[in-house]
Amino acid sequence: MAAKLSAKAVTQLAVITGAAGGMGSAIARLLGRTQRLILTDVNEAGLEELLSALSREGFQAEGLAGALDDPSLAEALAERCAQTGIIRSVVNAAGLSPAQADWQSIIRANSIGPVRLLDALEPFLGPGAACVMIASVAGHLGPQDSTIESLLDDPLQPALFAALEPRLAALAGTLGGKMESHAYSFSKRAIIRLCEQRALDWGTKGARIISLSPGVIATSMGRKEAASGDRAQAMIDATPARRWGRAEDIAAAAEFLLSDAASYITGCDLRVDGGAVAAMRGRAF
């Protein structure tokens, strides 16, 4: 059972996207011990199930269903925060993997959505606020292409998909793999770059922004990705920790990064991957 929130804590908000997923729900339960939760997920049924469970467990939580690349959802989140309290924590755990969607949907969820989220919430940030954006080790291990990276630095541009398609197709043709896999790697690298690029402006508000790159995590998304090909299993086999990561591993790291104990950490990426990047750097991925 969650501890009862103090009167002061009730006014502090934790905004979590992708909350119905394994990592999002684990993070919600940790942050919900001291903060009121505003949760969102594209899976409306899953979000409602989570909200019901959190209510039974004594947490204070409310939700908004929808996709982050829809401007109306980000605006609704901002309005809810303005009405409810002070933003203390933001976690973007929403995203799609290659086994779940086509490359355009991956870009919408992993690149466009996060930028819309930050643009909507940044006006409400104050001293002590912190954000963790979930990236991926794929952002470290995938191929390099400065043109794609530059395009994804501005994912709201109207001609984004037309510009990306030939570049992703060329990579798939020369390096192998699917366009979806390459789109995923670049979209997660874009999140790492996004946190670096926004850290200065966040610092002027007394706020921090950090990306967190999980390895292969034993969530429904992670298991689906592992079942769809050999990349995830190859990473597990190469990982010095010799096991799958757990949602709790990511939640604990996020909780630390959002806490005052991490007040000197911003504009960087934390890999929570059991050593996978260290083991696989320079190898084909």
C-alpha positions as CSV (number, residue, x, y, z in Angstrom):
1,M,0.0,0.0,0.0
2,A,1.4,3.4,-0.9
3,A,2.2,5.8,1.9
4,K,-0.3,8.7,2.3
5,L,0.9,11.8,0.6
6,S,1.5,14.9,2.7
7,A,-0.3,18.1,1.9
8,K,2.9,19.6,0.4
9,A,3.5,16.6,-1.8
10,V,-0.1,16.7,-3.2
11,T,0.8,20.0,-5.0
12,Q,3.9,18.4,-6.7
13,L,3.2,16.6,-10.0
14,A,4.8,13.7,-11.8
15,V,3.9,13.6,-15.5
16,I,4.5,10.2,-17.0
17,T,3.9,9.2,-20.6
18,G,3.7,5.6,-21.8
19,A,2.5,4.9,-18.3
20,A,0.6,1.7,-19.1
21,G,3.8,0.0,-20.2
22,G,6.1,-2.0,-18.0
23,M,8.6,0.7,-17.5
24,G,6.1,3.5,-17.2
25,S,4.0,1.7,-14.6
26,A,7.0,0.8,-12.5
27,I,8.2,4.4,-12.5
28,A,4.7,5.6,-11.6
29,R,4.6,3.4,-8.5
30,L,7.9,4.8,-7.3
31,L,7.2,8.5,-8.0
32,G,3.6,8.2,-6.7
33,R,4.9,7.6,-3.2
34,T,5.6,11.4,-2.9
35,Q,4.0,13.0,-5.9
36,R,0.6,13.2,-7.5
37,L,0.5,11.4,-10.9
38,I,-0.7,12.6,-14.2
39,L,-0.4,9.7,-16.6
40,T,-0.9,9.3,-20.3
41,D,-0.8,6.4,-22.8
42,V,-2.1,5.7,-26.2
43,N,-3.5,2.4,-24.8
44,E,-6.7,3.7,-23.3
45,A,-7.8,0.4,-21.8
46,G,-4.4,-0.2,-20.3
47,L,-4.3,3.3,-18.9
48,E,-7.7,2.8,-17.2
49,E,-6.6,-0.5,-15.8
50,L,-3.5,1.1,-14.3
51,L,-5.4,4.0,-12.9
52,S,-7.8,1.6,-11.2
53,A,-5.0,-0.4,-9.7
54,L,-3.2,2.7,-8.5
55,S,-6.4,4.0,-6.8
56,R,-6.8,0.7,-5.0
57,E,-3.2,0.9,-3.8
58,G,-3.7,4.4,-2.4
59,F,-1.9,6.5,-5.0
60,Q,-3.3,9.8,-6.3
61,A,-3.4,9.6,-10.1
62,E,-5.4,10.8,-13.1
63,G,-5.0,10.1,-16.7
64,L,-5.3,11.3,-20.3
65,A,-5.4,8.9,-23.1
66,G,-3.9,9.6,-26.5
67,A,-0.8,9.8,-28.7
68,L,1.9,12.4,-27.9
69,D,2.4,13.3,-31.5
70,D,-1.2,14.7,-31.4
71,P,-0.7,18.4,-30.4
72,S,-4.0,18.3,-28.5
73,L,-2.8,15.7,-26.0
74,A,0.3,17.7,-25.1
75,E,-1.8,20.8,-24.7
76,A,-4.3,19.0,-22.5
77,L,-1.4,17.8,-20.3
78,A,-0.1,21.3,-20.0
79,E,-3.6,22.6,-19.1
80,R,-4.0,19.8,-16.5
81,C,-0.7,20.7,-14.9
82,A,-1.5,24.4,-14.8
83,Q,-4.7,23.6,-13.0
84,T,-3.4,20.9,-10.6
85,G,0.0,21.8,-9.1
86,I,3.7,22.3,-9.7
87,I,5.6,20.0,-12.1
88,R,8.3,18.2,-10.1
89,S,9.0,15.3,-12.4
90,V,8.5,14.4,-16.1
91,V,9.1,11.0,-17.5
92,N,8.7,10.2,-21.2
93,A,8.4,6.4,-21.4
94,A,6.2,6.4,-24.5
95,G,7.6,4.9,-27.7
96,L,7.3,2.3,-30.4
97,S,9.8,-0.4,-31.4
98,P,10.5,-2.0,-34.8
99,A,8.4,-5.0,-33.9
100,Q,5.4,-2.8,-33.2
101,A,5.0,-0.3,-36.0
102,D,6.1,1.0,-39.4
103,W,8.9,3.5,-39.6
104,Q,6.7,6.5,-39.9
105,S,4.8,5.6,-36.7
106,I,8.1,5.0,-34.9
107,I,9.3,8.5,-35.8
108,R,5.9,10.0,-34.7
109,A,6.0,8.3,-31.4
110,N,9.8,8.5,-30.6
111,S,10.7,11.9,-32.1
112,I,7.7,14.1,-32.8
113,G,5.9,13.1,-29.6
114,P,8.7,13.9,-27.2
115,V,9.3,17.3,-28.7
116,R,5.6,18.2,-28.5
117,L,5.6,17.1,-24.8
118,L,8.6,19.3,-23.9
119,D,7.3,22.3,-25.8
120,A,4.0,22.0,-24.0
121,L,5.4,21.5,-20.5
122,E,8.5,23.8,-20.5
123,P,6.5,27.0,-19.7
124,F,5.4,25.4,-16.4
125,L,8.9,24.3,-15.2
126,G,10.4,25.8,-12.0
127,P,13.4,25.3,-9.8
128,G,13.9,21.7,-8.8
129,A,12.0,20.2,-11.7
130,A,13.6,17.3,-13.6
131,C,12.8,15.2,-16.6
132,V,13.9,11.8,-17.7
133,M,13.4,10.9,-21.4
134,I,13.7,7.1,-22.1
135,A,16.0,6.6,-25.0
136,S,17.7,3.2,-25.9
137,V,21.1,1.6,-26.3
138,A,20.1,1.4,-30.0
139,G,20.8,5.1,-30.1
140,H,24.5,4.3,-29.2
141,L,24.9,1.2,-31.4
142,G,23.0,2.1,-34.6
143,P,24.6,3.5,-37.8
144,Q,25.7,7.1,-38.2
145,D,24.2,9.5,-40.6
146,S,24.6,13.2,-40.0
147,T,21.8,14.2,-42.4
148,I,19.2,12.0,-40.6
149,E,20.4,13.3,-37.2
150,S,20.0,16.9,-38.4
151,L,16.5,16.2,-39.7
152,L,15.5,14.6,-36.4
153,D,16.8,17.6,-34.5
154,D,13.8,19.4,-35.9
155,P,11.1,16.7,-36.2
156,L,8.2,19.1,-36.5
157,Q,9.3,20.3,-39.9
158,P,6.5,19.6,-42.5
159,A,8.7,17.7,-45.0
160,L,10.3,15.4,-42.4
161,F,9.1,12.1,-43.8
162,A,9.8,12.9,-47.4
163,A,13.4,13.8,-46.5
164,L,13.9,10.8,-44.2
165,E,12.5,8.0,-46.5
166,P,15.4,7.9,-49.1
167,R,18.0,8.1,-46.4
168,L,16.5,5.2,-44.4
169,A,16.0,3.2,-47.5
170,A,19.6,3.7,-48.5
171,L,20.8,2.5,-45.1
172,A,18.7,-0.6,-45.3
173,G,20.0,-1.3,-48.8
174,T,23.7,-0.9,-47.9
175,L,23.7,-2.2,-44.3
176,G,20.8,-4.5,-44.3
177,G,18.0,-4.6,-41.8
178,K,14.6,-2.9,-42.1
179,M,13.9,0.8,-42.3
180,E,12.0,0.4,-39.1
181,S,15.1,-0.7,-37.2
182,H,17.1,2.2,-38.5
183,A,14.3,4.6,-37.8
184,Y,14.2,3.3,-34.2
185,S,18.0,3.7,-33.7
186,F,18.0,7.3,-35.0
187,S,14.8,8.3,-33.2
188,K,16.4,7.1,-29.9
189,R,19.7,8.9,-30.7
190,A,17.5,12.0,-31.3
191,I,16.2,11.8,-27.7
192,I,19.7,11.7,-26.4
193,R,20.6,14.8,-28.5
194,L,17.4,16.5,-27.5
195,C,18.3,16.3,-23.8
196,E,21.8,17.7,-24.5
197,Q,20.4,20.5,-26.6
198,R,17.7,21.6,-24.1
199,A,19.8,21.4,-21.0
200,L,21.0,25.0,-21.1
201,D,17.5,26.5,-21.3
202,W,16.3,24.1,-18.6
203,G,19.2,25.2,-16.5
204,T,18.1,28.9,-16.6
205,K,14.8,27.7,-15.0
206,G,16.6,25.7,-12.3
207,A,15.5,22.5,-14.0
208,R,17.3,19.4,-15.3
209,I,16.8,17.1,-18.3
210,I,18.4,13.7,-18.8
211,S,18.1,10.8,-21.2
212,L,18.1,7.2,-20.0
213,S,19.1,4.4,-22.4
214,P,17.8,0.9,-21.3
215,G,19.2,-2.3,-22.7
216,V,17.0,-5.3,-23.4
217,I,14.2,-5.1,-20.7
218,A,11.8,-7.9,-19.9
219,T,8.6,-6.0,-20.6
220,S,6.0,-7.0,-23.1
221,M,7.6,-4.6,-25.7
222,G,11.1,-6.0,-25.0
223,R,10.0,-9.7,-25.3
224,K,8.1,-8.9,-28.5
225,E,11.2,-7.3,-29.9
226,A,13.3,-10.3,-28.9
227,A,10.9,-12.7,-30.5
228,S,10.9,-10.8,-33.8
229,G,14.6,-11.2,-34.6
230,D,18.0,-12.0,-33.4
231,R,19.3,-8.5,-32.4
232,A,17.8,-8.5,-28.9
233,Q,19.0,-12.0,-28.1
234,A,22.5,-11.2,-29.4
235,M,22.6,-8.2,-27.1
236,I,21.5,-10.3,-24.1
237,D,24.2,-12.9,-25.0
238,A,26.8,-10.2,-25.1
239,T,25.7,-8.3,-22.0
240,P,28.3,-8.6,-19.1
241,A,25.4,-8.7,-16.6
242,R,24.2,-12.0,-18.3
243,R,20.5,-11.3,-17.9
244,W,17.5,-9.4,-19.1
245,G,17.0,-6.0,-17.5
246,R,13.9,-5.5,-15.4
247,A,11.4,-2.6,-15.4
248,E,12.4,-2.1,-11.8
249,D,16.0,-1.5,-12.9
250,I,14.9,1.4,-15.1
251,A,12.4,2.8,-12.5
252,A,15.1,2.9,-9.8
253,A,17.5,4.7,-12.1
254,A,14.8,7.2,-13.1
255,E,13.8,7.8,-9.5
256,F,17.4,8.7,-8.7
257,L,17.9,10.9,-11.7
258,L,14.7,12.8,-10.8
259,S,15.7,13.2,-7.1
260,D,17.7,16.0,-5.5
261,A,20.6,13.5,-5.0
262,A,21.2,13.9,-8.8
263,S,21.1,17.7,-8.8
264,Y,24.4,18.0,-10.7
265,I,23.3,15.6,-13.4
266,T,21.8,17.1,-16.6
267,G,22.2,17.2,-20.3
268,C,23.6,13.7,-20.5
269,D,22.6,10.1,-21.1
270,L,22.7,7.2,-18.5
271,R,22.9,3.7,-20.0
272,V,21.1,1.1,-17.9
273,D,22.0,-1.8,-20.1
274,G,24.0,-4.3,-18.0
275,G,27.1,-3.3,-19.9
276,A,25.7,-4.1,-23.4
277,V,27.1,-1.0,-25.1
278,A,30.5,-1.5,-23.6
279,A,30.5,-5.0,-24.9
280,M,29.1,-4.3,-28.4
281,R,30.6,-1.0,-29.3
282,G,32.1,-1.2,-32.8
283,R,30.2,-4.4,-33.7
284,A,27.4,-4.6,-36.3
285,F,24.0,-4.0,-34.7
